[in-house]
Amino acid sequence: MAKTKEEREQSRLEAKARAEKRKAAKDAAKQQKELHGNNDAATAADAKMNINDLRKNLPISKEHNSSLAMVTLPIDALSRVMRYLPAREWGAVSLTCTGLNLTLGGCRVSHISSRLMRREDEEGKQSTCGSMCLVGGLQLCVDRKEAQEILDRSFVGGGETNRLVSKKMKLSRKKNPNGDADADEYPAYARFVEEATLGYSAMQCSRDALFPTYVQGRFASCSPEHSLLRIGGGGNTASGPGGSGVASWGVGMRGQLGFGKREDEPEPRLLLSKIGWGVRIVQVAAGGGLVRVAHSLLLTSTGRVLSFGTAQYGALGHGYDAGKQLSDCLRPRYIDALKNEKCICVAAGELHSGVVTMDGDVYTFGEGFCGQLGLGDRRPQLLPKQVTLGGLEDECVNNMSMGCRHTLVTTDDGDVYSWGLGRFGVLGRSYTDFTYNNDVGMAVPEGEEGHVAGVAARPPPMQAAAMDNIINAANDDGTNDIMAALDALNLTLDDPSDQCYPKVIDSLQGVRCVGVSAGHRHSMVLDEFGGLYTFGSGASGALGHGDLQGQEYPIKVQEFDNMRVRIHQFSAGVDMSLAVDTQGTVYAWGKASEGRLGLGMGRLQTALPREVDVGDAKFKAVDVECGYVHSLIVGLDGSVYQCGGVGVDGKDDGQQDLDIEENQRGLPRLLSGFNIWHRIAEPKEKVVKEQWKKYGKYELKGRSKMLQEGVRSIG
């Protein structure tokens, strides 16, 4: 039945009243929210709302996020709160809501300056953000203005690197060209800075989520023939930010570059097989020496170790393959013998390798004819074996470094242990002549019947010219010349200076040491206050004491004390040394020919530390690595400079054959297009379809193709 005109009017008035009532209720709720803040959850509990009503009140838009308590804090208060968060947690917070990231952009300068500009407490160790310092008084910036400049430089360091830019960043730039569009990328850079200054890394197995206080290969590593550099990665959430991949270059005839072939590479080239995009790398170690062997080790964030290169001496740790052969690995391969161990540090020497586990245990493997494995004999070890002699089993080791024929480690208590070839004083301590029983293969106690008791021995006087003859003979593959040079030095494979088990460097007792670096024939130790000690061969002035004399025991480099310089990172190579102080300045000394130290082509050697100029007044370094004819410098902005160069494809070492201006040769050269922390897209490996040939009823690849594939599958 149709409604009358009066009934329709009455219905309209009632609907209008209900609408006004709903509007009044909304206005009242809005006023309550403004008065009491965002207490949606409490209000919902009091009103006993159902789950659907609660879900409707959750903040799901930028408008709702803008009312969160964290966002409503004043920017100075928010900055003080955020500086206590590690970069990884910073990134997690920025992902909790869509509107928070740009708000956090205003806190970046305060956060990064707390990592770069730390003050000392009464003990000289405490930073402004509450994090423990590696070395007290680190000062890579002086104020917030310089911190902002460092942050801006980090996005363009290294030139055009094809850095990934998210859609949100592009949209933000379009809406607000003068705004903070790079806020999304800040957590990646902050993680890079924390690794460089605090040792913090996103390891999933470490005792305290920290790297060792000091570790070689944190970003780069050099052998006499090749280089490894952490770079790339970050294309997905599994690998984290940039710097999780690896690039390698140099001589590749031993397969040490990891590309599956024996070819040289003149420029850094990324490793594939998901390294950096499915597997995060946190440390690299390039091994090898002057006897034409080389190998590489990679440490993943999960504590696994990969190795590749020369397998002849067992330095890869894979043991025998089928038929009791030691086949070279041309691609990275996990060390299965360590699959049950969580490793936090890897090291590679000339013919041997080692790892440090989460529990502080040390495992070594490879050639041991100079006792460099620390296992009590001179036998090779094809699989990792724990070092338990000399009391090391009861110590908690935190980092390790391996030289040509010796090994150094530091413990959590600050002690330094050394073992291996004791010639030239590289062990930093007096040693006892080693007596070896071939039947037992173990050290014989002094005074045992049939053997002469050992006596305290000292390294022979340094004979730099004779040792250089050995190096030149090795480079020329002259076996007879090598043996003649060894005879001239009275140095044989049965050298009595071999120390086959670890022993503490007692002259450093009372000094808490945090880092070590073992070079070819000299060693370096860093104490907790930035003091640097060197010992071993003084050839070319590699010890930095102003002369060419060798040292049997650790001697502090007085030049740094005179300049009031504290060292932050350092590296020992082949008769040369590099160091970075707490203000980011690079110093070099030792053999300088061919521009290997970045001091120019004319200088042959320097016996005192000299400052290295990369040609950029605002450049600050965070890491250095030495090889034989080249070295690497890693900048605070993520850029990388190379000094000298390894000759590839038959060319001479140095920079003579490079397209460089005459006045720039011998100086640090920027690796253009490379930045360690930048996230980049994963490169795709081209798959070449095999062409099969038909032989009768069968299709075969041919004998040579099948043999090559067999070697590749092993790698």
C-alpha positions in Angstrom: 0.0 0.0 0.0 1.5 3.4 -1.0 2.5 5.8 1.7 0.8 9.1 1.9 2.6 12.4 1.6 2.7 12.9 5.3 4.2 9.4 6.0 6.9 10.0 3.4 7.8 13.3 5.0 7.9 11.7 8.5 10.3 9.0 7.2 12.6 11.7 5.7 12.8 13.6 9.0 13.6 10.4 10.9 16.4 9.5 8.5 17.8 13.0 8.8 17.8 12.7 12.6 19.6 9.4 12.5 22.3 10.9 10.2 22.8 13.9 12.5 23.1 11.5 15.4 25.8 9.5 13.6 27.7 12.6 12.7 27.5 13.9 16.3 28.9 10.5 17.5 31.8 10.7 15.0 32.6 14.3 16.1 32.6 13.3 19.7 34.9 10.3 19.0 37.3 12.5 17.1 37.4 15.1 19.9 38.1 12.2 22.4 40.9 11.0 20.3 42.5 14.4 20.1 42.2 14.8 23.9 43.5 11.4 25.0 45.8 10.4 22.1 45.8 7.3 20.1 44.4 4.8 22.6 42.4 2.7 20.2 43.3 -0.6 21.7 42.3 0.5 25.3 39.1 2.0 24.0 38.3 -1.1 22.1 38.9 -3.3 25.2 36.7 -1.1 27.4 33.9 -1.1 24.9 34.3 -4.9 24.4 34.4 -4.5 20.6 34.6 -7.6 18.5 37.7 -8.5 16.4 36.3 -6.9 13.2 35.8 -3.6 15.0 39.3 -3.8 16.4 40.8 -4.4 13.0 38.9 -1.4 11.6 40.7 0.8 14.2 44.2 -0.3 13.4 46.4 2.3 11.7 46.6 1.2 8.0 47.3 4.5 6.2 49.8 7.3 6.3 47.2 9.5 8.1 46.9 7.0 10.9 50.6 6.4 11.1 51.2 10.1 11.6 49.5 9.9 15.0 51.8 7.1 16.3 53.6 8.1 19.5 57.1 7.5 18.0 56.3 9.9 15.1 54.9 12.6 17.4 58.2 12.8 19.4 60.2 15.9 18.7 63.0 15.3 16.2 65.8 15.8 18.8 64.2 13.3 21.2 63.6 10.8 18.4 67.2 11.2 17.3 68.5 10.3 20.8 66.3 7.2 20.9 67.2 6.0 17.4 71.0 6.3 17.8 71.0 3.3 20.2 69.5 1.1 17.5 71.9 -0.9 15.2 71.4 -0.4 11.5 69.6 -3.7 11.1 67.0 -2.8 13.8 66.7 0.7 12.3 65.7 -0.9 9.0 63.2 -3.1 10.8 61.6 -0.1 12.5 61.3 1.8 9.2 59.4 -1.1 7.7 56.7 -1.1 10.5 54.7 1.6 8.8 54.7 3.5 5.6 54.9 7.0 7.0 57.8 6.5 9.5 60.7 6.1 7.1 60.8 9.7 5.9 60.4 10.9 9.5 63.4 8.8 10.5 65.3 10.5 7.6 65.8 13.5 9.9 67.5 11.3 12.5 70.1 9.9 10.1 72.8 12.5 10.7 72.6 12.0 14.5 72.7 8.2 14.1 75.7 8.1 11.7 77.7 10.7 13.6 77.4 8.5 16.7 79.3 5.8 14.8 81.9 8.2 13.3 82.5 10.6 16.2 82.9 8.8 19.5 84.1 10.2 22.7 86.1 8.3 25.4 85.0 7.6 28.9 87.4 7.2 31.9 88.6 3.9 30.5 88.9 5.2 27.0 86.5 2.7 25.4 82.9 4.0 25.6 81.2 5.7 22.7 78.4 8.3 22.8 75.9 5.8 21.6 76.8 3.2 24.2 78.6 0.9 21.8 82.1 -0.4 22.7 84.8 1.1 20.6 87.4 -0.9 18.7 89.9 1.8 19.4 89.1 4.7 21.7 88.8 8.2 20.2 87.6 7.3 16.7 86.9 10.6 14.9 86.0 10.3 11.3 83.9 13.5 11.4 84.1 16.6 13.6 80.5 17.8 13.6 77.1 17.2 12.3 77.7 19.3 9.1 80.6 17.0 8.1 78.5 13.9 8.9 75.9 15.2 6.5 78.6 15.7 3.8 79.8 12.1 4.4 76.3 10.8 4.1 75.7 12.7 0.8 79.0 11.5 -0.6 78.2 7.9 0.1 75.4 7.8 -2.5 77.8 8.9 -5.3 81.1 7.3 -4.2 82.7 5.3 -6.9 80.8 7.0 -9.7 77.9 5.3 -11.5 77.4 1.9 -9.9 73.9 1.1 -11.2 72.6 1.4 -7.6 69.1 0.0 -7.2 66.5 2.7 -6.5 63.1 1.6 -5.1 59.8 2.7 -6.6 59.0 4.6 -3.4 62.3 6.5 -3.7 61.4 7.5 -7.3 58.0 8.6 -6.3 59.3 10.6 -3.4 61.8 12.4 -5.6 59.0 13.2 -8.1 56.7 14.6 -5.3 59.4 16.4 -3.4 62.6 17.0 -5.4 64.3 18.7 -2.5 63.2 16.1 0.0 65.0 13.2 1.7 64.4 10.6 -1.1 67.4 8.4 -0.1 66.0 7.5 3.4 65.3 4.0 2.2 69.0 3.4 1.5 70.3 4.6 4.8 70.1 1.3 6.7 72.4 -0.3 4.1 75.0 2.4 4.4 74.7 2.4 8.2 75.4 -1.4 8.3 78.6 -0.8 6.2 79.8 1.9 8.6 79.0 -0.3 11.7 81.1 -3.1 10.2 84.0 -0.7 9.5 84.0 1.0 12.9 82.3 -1.2 15.5 82.7 -4.7 14.0 78.9 -5.2 14.1 77.7 -7.5 11.3 74.5 -9.4 10.7 76.0 -12.8 11.3 73.5 -15.4 12.3 76.0 -17.5 14.3 78.3 -15.2 16.2 78.6 -15.2 20.0 77.3 -11.7 20.2 76.4 -10.8 16.6 79.7 -9.1 16.3 82.7 -9.7 14.1 86.1 -10.1 15.9 87.3 -6.7 17.2 89.7 -6.7 14.2 89.8 -9.0 11.2 91.6 -8.9 7.9 89.4 -9.3 4.9 86.5 -7.5 6.4 86.0 -5.8 3.0 88.9 -6.7 0.8 91.9 -9.1 0.7 95.0 -9.4 -1.5 97.4 -12.1 -2.5 100.5 -11.5 -4.6 98.5 -12.5 -7.7 94.8 -11.7 -7.1 92.3 -9.6 -5.1 88.9 -10.2 -3.5 86.5 -7.5 -2.8 83.1 -7.5 -1.0 80.7 -5.8 -3.3 77.2 -6.1 -4.9 74.3 -8.0 -3.5 71.2 -6.6 -1.8 68.8 -7.4 -4.6 66.4 -9.3 -2.3 65.5 -9.5 1.4 67.5 -12.7 1.9 70.9 -11.2 1.3 70.4 -7.9 3.1 72.1 -4.7 2.0 74.9 -4.3 -0.5 78.4 -5.6 0.3 77.2 -9.2 0.5 78.6 -10.3 -2.8 82.2 -10.8 -4.0 84.2 -9.5 -6.9 87.6 -10.9 -7.9 90.3 -10.0 -10.4 94.0 -10.6 -11.2 95.8 -13.7 -12.3 93.3 -16.6 -12.6 95.4 -19.6 -13.9 95.0 -21.4 -10.6 91.2 -21.0 -10.6 91.5 -18.6 -7.6 89.1 -16.1 -9.1 86.1 -18.5 -8.9 84.6 -18.0 -12.4 84.9 -21.7 -13.5 87.8 -21.1 -15.9 91.5 -20.4 -15.8 91.6 -16.9 -17.2 93.0 -13.6 -16.0 90.7 -10.7 -15.2 92.0 -7.1 -15.4 89.0 -5.5 -13.6 86.8 -6.6 -10.7 84.1 -9.0 -11.8 81.2 -10.3 -9.7 81.0 -14.0 -8.7 77.7 -15.6 -9.6 75.9 -18.7 -8.3 73.7 -16.6 -5.9 76.7 -15.3 -4.0 75.5 -12.0 -2.6 71.9 -12.6 -3.5 71.2 -15.9 -1.9 74.3 -16.3 0.2 75.6 -13.3 2.2 79.4 -13.0 2.5 80.9 -11.2 5.5 84.6 -11.9 5.0 87.1 -12.7 2.2 90.6 -14.2 2.4 93.0 -14.3 -0.6 95.8 -16.8 -0.2 98.9 -17.5 -2.2 102.5 -16.5 -2.5 105.6 -16.2 -4.7 105.6 -19.9 -5.7 102.8 -19.7 -8.2 99.9 -21.1 -6.1 96.8 -19.3 -5.0 93.5 -20.0 -3.3 90.5 -18.1 -1.8 88.2 -18.4 1.2 84.8 -16.9 1.7 82.9 -16.7 5.0 79.1 -16.6 4.9 76.8 -14.9 7.5 75.6 -18.4 8.6 79.2 -19.4 9.6 79.8 -21.6 6.5 83.1 -21.5 4.6 83.6 -21.8 0.8 87.0 -22.3 -0.9 88.4 -22.4 -4.4 91.7 -22.3 -6.2 94.8 -24.5 -6.0 94.1 -27.8 -4.2 97.6 -29.3 -4.6 98.7 -28.6 -1.0 95.4 -29.2 0.7 94.7 -25.5 1.5 91.1 -25.8 0.2 90.2 -28.3 3.0 88.2 -30.6 0.8 90.4 -33.7 1.1 90.8 -36.2 -1.7 88.2 -36.5 -4.5 87.5 -39.6 -6.5 90.7 -41.7 -7.2 92.6 -39.9 -4.4 93.2 -36.9 -6.5 93.6 -33.2 -5.4 91.7 -31.4 -8.2 91.6 -27.6 -8.3 88.3 -26.0 -7.6 87.4 -23.4 -10.2 84.2 -22.3 -8.4 83.3 -21.7 -4.8 82.6 -24.9 -2.9 81.5 -25.4 0.7 84.0 -27.2 3.0 81.9 -30.1 4.1 84.3 -31.0 7.0 83.3 -27.7 8.7 79.5 -28.1 8.1 79.0 -28.7 11.8 81.0 -25.7 12.9 79.9 -22.1 13.0 82.9 -20.0 11.9 83.4 -16.3 12.6 86.8 -15.8 10.9 88.8 -17.2 8.0 92.5 -16.8 7.1 94.6 -17.8 4.1 98.4 -18.0 3.9 100.6 -19.1 1.0 100.0 -22.8 1.2 97.8 -23.1 4.3 94.4 -21.9 5.6 92.6 -21.7 8.9 89.3 -20.8 10.5 88.1 -19.6 14.0 84.8 -21.0 15.3 82.1 -19.4 17.3 83.5 -21.2 20.4 86.9 -19.8 19.9 88.5 -22.9 18.5 91.1 -22.9 15.7 91.2 -25.3 12.8 94.0 -25.3 10.2 94.7 -27.3 7.0 97.1 -27.3 4.1 100.8 -27.7 3.8 102.7 -27.8 7.2 106.3 -28.4 6.3 107.3 -25.3 8.4 105.0 -26.1 11.3 102.6 -23.4 10.2 99.6 -25.5 11.0 100.4 -25.7 14.7 99.6 -29.4 14.9 103.0 -30.5 16.3 104.4 -31.9 13.1 105.4 -30.9 9.6 102.9 -33.1 7.8 100.2 -31.7 5.4 96.6 -31.7 6.5 94.0 -32.1 3.8 91.0 -31.7 6.1 90.5 -29.1 8.9 92.0 -30.2 12.2 91.7 -28.4 15.5 94.8 -26.9 17.0 95.1 -28.0 20.7 98.8 -27.7 21.5 100.5 -25.0 23.5 97.5 -24.4 25.7 95.4 -23.0 22.8 92.6 -25.4 23.4 91.8 -23.6 26.7 91.9 -20.2 25.1 89.1 -18.4 23.3 90.5 -17.1 20.0 88.8 -14.3 18.2 90.8 -13.6 15.1 93.6 -15.1 13.0 96.1 -14.0 10.3 98.4 -16.2 8.1 101.6 -15.2 6.4 103.9 -17.0 4.1 105.0 -19.7 6.5 103.7 -18.5 9.9 100.4 -17.9 11.7 99.3 -15.4 14.4 96.1 -15.4 16.5 94.7 -13.2 19.3 92.5 -14.3 22.2 89.7 -12.6 24.0 92.1 -11.9 26.9 94.4 -9.9 24.5 97.2 -12.4 24.2 99.0 -13.2 20.9 100.1 -16.7 19.9 102.4 -17.5 17.0 103.8 -20.5 15.3 105.5 -21.6 12.1 108.8 -20.7 10.5 110.8 -18.6 13.0 113.3 -17.1 10.6 113.6 -13.4 10.4 111.9 -13.0 13.8 108.3 -13.1 12.4 107.1 -15.0 15.5 108.1 -12.2 17.8 109.6 -14.4 20.4 112.7 -16.6 21.2 112.3 -20.2 20.1 113.9 -23.5 20.7 115.5 -25.5 17.9 112.9 -28.0 16.7 113.9 -31.7 16.7 111.8 -33.9 14.5 111.3 -37.7 14.6 110.1 -38.9 11.1 108.8 -42.1 12.6 106.5 -40.4 15.0 105.8 -37.2 13.3 105.7 -35.2 16.5 107.9 -32.8 18.5 110.4 -34.7 20.6 110.9 -33.4 24.1 114.3 -31.9 24.9 116.9 -34.3 26.2 115.2 -37.5 25.0 117.7 -40.3 24.3 119.1 -40.2 20.8 118.4 -36.5 20.3 120.2 -33.3 21.2 118.4 -31.0 23.6 117.2 -27.8 21.9 118.8 -24.5 22.9 117.5 -21.0 22.7 117.9 -19.7 19.1 117.8 -16.4 17.5 116.9 -15.5 13.9 119.9 -15.1 11.6 121.0 -11.6 10.5 118.7 -10.2 7.8 120.1 -10.8 4.3 117.7 -8.9 2.2 119.6 -9.4 -1.1 119.8 -13.1 -0.7 116.1 -13.4 0.0 115.4 -11.3 -3.0 117.3 -13.8 -5.1 114.9 -16.5 -3.9 111.9 -14.4 -4.8 113.3 -13.7 -8.3 114.2 -17.3 -8.8 110.7 -18.4 -7.8 109.2 -15.9 -10.3 111.4 -17.3 -13.1 110.6 -20.9 -12.1 114.3 -21.6 -11.7 114.5 -24.6 -9.4 118.3 -24.8 -9.4 118.5 -21.0 -8.6 116.0 -21.5 -5.7 118.0 -24.2 -4.2 121.3 -22.3 -4.6 119.7 -19.2 -2.9 118.4 -21.4 -0.1 121.8 -22.9 0.5 123.3 -19.3 0.6 120.9 -18.5 3.4 121.4 -21.9 5.1 117.6 -22.3 4.9 116.3 -25.8 4.2 113.0 -27.6 4.4 114.3 -29.1 7.7 114.9 -25.7 9.2 115.4 -25.9 13.0 113.6 -22.6 13.5 110.2 -24.3 12.7 107.9 -23.9 15.7 105.2 -26.6 15.2 102.9 -25.7 18.1 101.5 -22.3 19.4 103.2 -20.3 22.0 102.3 -16.9 23.5 104.4 -13.9 22.6 105.6 -13.2 26.2 107.1 -9.8 25.4 103.6 -8.5 24.8 102.3 -9.6 28.3 100.6 -6.7 29.9 99.6 -5.2 26.6 96.0 -6.1 25.5 96.2 -6.8 21.8 93.1 -6.7 19.5 94.5 -7.4 16.0 97.3 -9.1 14.1 98.5 -9.2 10.5 101.0 -11.7 9.2 102.9 -10.6 6.1 105.4 -12.4 3.9 108.4 -12.1 6.3 107.2 -9.6 8.9 104.3 -9.2 11.3 102.2 -6.5 12.9 100.2 -6.3 16.2 97.6 -3.7 17.3 96.9 -2.9 20.9 93.6 -1.6 22.3 94.7 2.0 22.4 95.8 2.1 18.7 99.5 1.4 19.2 101.2 -0.5 16.4 104.0 -3.0 17.0 106.1 -4.6 14.2 108.7 -7.3 14.1 110.5 -9.6 11.6 112.4 -8.7 8.5 113.2 -5.0 8.0 113.8 -5.3 4.3 112.8 -2.1 2.4 111.9 -0.5 5.7 108.8 -2.6 6.1 108.8 -2.3 9.9 108.5 1.4 9.9 111.3 2.1 12.4 113.4 4.3 10.1 115.9 1.7 9.2 116.3 -1.7 7.3 117.1 -3.7 10.4 115.1 -6.8 11.4 113.6 -7.1 14.8 113.3 -10.3 16.8 110.7 -9.0 19.2 107.7 -6.6 18.8 108.8 -2.9 18.7 106.3 -0.1 18.8 106.3 2.2 15.8 107.4 5.4 17.4 106.7 7.6 14.4 102.9 7.3 15.2 103.5 8.2 18.8 105.5 11.2 17.8 102.6 12.3 15.5 100.0 11.4 18.2 98.3 9.0 15.7 96.2 6.1 16.7 95.9 3.2 14.3 92.5 1.7 13.5 93.2 -0.8 10.7 96.4 -2.1 9.2 97.9 -4.8 6.8 101.3 -6.4 6.2 102.2 -7.5 2.7 105.4 -8.5 1.0 108.0 -6.1 2.4 105.4 -3.3 2.7 102.8 -2.1 5.2 99.7 0.1 5.2 97.7 1.5 8.1 94.6 3.7 8.7 94.4 6.0 11.7 91.3 6.9 13.7 90.7 9.9 11.5 90.7 8.0 8.2 94.2 9.0 7.1 96.2 6.3 5.2 99.9 5.7 5.9 102.3 3.5 4.0 105.9 2.4 4.3 108.3 -0.3 3.0 108.8 -1.3 -0.6 107.2 1.4 -2.8 108.4 0.6 -6.4 105.8 0.4 -9.2 103.5 2.5 -7.2 102.4 -0.3 -4.9 102.0 2.0 -1.9 100.4 4.9 -3.8 103.4 7.1 -3.2 104.4 7.6 -6.9 106.5 5.8 -9.4 109.8 7.4 -8.5 110.1 6.2 -4.9 111.7 2.8 -4.3 111.2 2.4 -0.6 110.5 4.4 2.6 111.5 3.3 6.1 109.0 5.6 7.9 105.2 5.9 7.6 104.2 8.4 4.9 100.7 9.8 4.3 99.0 8.5 1.1 97.1 11.1 -0.9 94.3 9.7 -3.1 93.7 13.1 -4.7 90.5 13.9 -2.8 90.8 16.3 0.2 87.6 15.0 1.8 88.4 11.3 1.4 88.6 9.2 4.5 89.6 5.5 4.6 88.3 2.7 6.8 90.3 -0.3 5.6 93.5 -1.2 3.8 95.0 -4.5 2.3 98.5 -5.3 1.1 99.6 -7.8 -1.5 102.9 -8.0 -3.3 102.8 -5.5 -6.2 99.5 -3.8 -5.3 97.3 -2.7 -2.4 93.7 -1.6 -1.9 92.2 1.3 0.1 88.5 1.2 1.1 86.9 4.6 1.7 84.3 5.7 4.2 81.9 6.3 1.3 82.3 2.8 0.0 84.6 3.6 -2.9 87.8 1.6 -3.5 91.2 2.7 -4.6 94.0 0.5 -6.0 97.7 1.2 -5.7 100.0 -0.5 -8.2 98.6 -3.4 -10.1 99.1 -7.1 -10.9 100.1 -7.8 -14.5 97.5 -9.9 -16.3 97.6 -11.7 -19.7 101.4 -11.5 -19.7 101.8 -7.8 -19.0 104.2 -6.3 -16.5 103.1 -5.4 -13.0 102.4 -1.8 -12.1 100.5 0.9 -14.0 102.7 1.3 -17.0 100.3 -0.4 -19.4 97.2 1.3 -18.1 95.6 4.3 -19.8 96.6 6.8 -17.1 98.2 10.2 -17.4 101.9 10.3 -16.8 101.7 12.5 -13.7 99.0 10.2 -12.2 100.9 6.9 -12.5 102.0 5.4 -9.2 99.2 7.1 -7.3 96.0 5.5 -6.0 93.5 4.8 -8.8 89.8 4.8 -8.2 87.9 1.6 -9.3 85.2 3.5 -11.2 81.8 2.0 -11.1 82.3 0.1 -7.8 80.9 0.9 -4.4 80.9 -1.7 -1.6 77.6 -1.0 0.1 75.5 -0.1 -2.9 72.7 -2.5 -3.7 72.7 -3.7 -7.3 70.7 -6.0 -9.4 71.8 -9.6 -9.6 73.7 -10.3 -12.9 72.5 -13.2 -14.9 74.9 -15.9 -16.0 74.6 -16.7 -19.7 73.9 -20.4 -20.2 75.5 -21.7 -23.5 73.6 -24.6 -24.9 75.9 -27.5 -25.6 76.2 -28.7 -29.1 76.0 -32.5 -29.3 77.5 -34.5 -32.1 76.0 -37.7 -33.3 78.4 -40.7 -33.5 76.4 -43.7 -34.8 73.4 -44.3 -32.5 74.8 -42.1 -29.7 75.1 -38.3 -29.2 78.3 -37.3 -27.4 79.9 -34.0 -26.4 83.4 -35.2 -27.4 86.2 -36.2 -25.1 87.7 -32.7 -24.5 84.3 -31.2 -23.7 83.5 -34.0 -21.2 86.9 -33.7 -19.5 86.3 -29.9 -19.1 82.9 -30.5 -17.7 84.3 -32.9 -15.2 86.8 -30.4 -13.9 84.1 -27.7 -13.7 81.7 -30.0 -11.7 84.5 -30.5 -9.1 84.9 -26.8 -8.8 
